[in-house]
Amino acid sequence: MALDLKVGLDAKKLMRDLSALSEKEIPRAAASALNRLAIGARLKIRDRMEEVFDRPKTFTLNSFWIQTATPKNLEAAVMTKDMAPKGTAAVKYLGPEIHGGRRDMKKFERDLAPLSQGQYAVPGKDAPLDRHGNIPRSVLLQILSRFNLMSGTSAYMNMGDRTARRLQKQRKNAAGQRSEYFIARERGGGLPTGIYKLVGPGKVAQIIRFTPRIPTYKAILPVEQIVEQTIARRQDRIVQEEVIKAFRRRGLK
């Protein structure tokens, strides 16, 4: 479900501010004011993301969009995108950042469930990270491929015997392992603790760490407050500017 924040103006005050305009001019001026306020609120949300998130991706920065008002429909809104064909919709992973609380399991974590026994997955101490602080998608896909966890139309990417033999020949897999990646477990064969990679003779790197604890977040992106404060701070100026624009249009006729 999308986060839908209506951008509203005090109707009585608005009509008083626009009273110098004709009935035909008022809807146009009001719609323009609403849209400008909505755009300003969206930009403020983006600015806050850059402040509180560590190198956020462009997809995250663009996760809010504007439902624009028209002279016939004086309603504008700042909304989250609730569709993501190739990933997780913003409304799902930003929810804990906006409201606080536990986050949902990511697609990659669900794909790893047969190995992790349903645990959450976080970058290990030796994990390669991109400029956003995440494990690169190419590495995640390689791990899924090595453990034959690719499904659907991507199943062809699962590692075959030929690749396993090549890795063995190159000595990139540990004894008894099909690939350079392997699962570590608690003593006594307990829960899996993570995914490790053989990086040299007798040397391993922790790429992914499993945890049964559900990651929780503090509310660091108070979207509703940002929208309300932006509107309150800019409303009078924006409305007055729209009145001036209407008068200028009169002069051009």
Beta strands, then each sheet from edge to edge (+ up, - down):
strand 1: 4-7
strand 2: 64-67
strand 3: 76-80
strand 4: 101-102
strand 5: 120-123
strand 6: 181-185
strand 7: 192-200
strand 8: 203-211
strand 9: 216-217
sheet 1: 1+ 3- 2+
sheet 2: 4+ 9-
sheet 3: 5+ 8- 7+ 6-
end
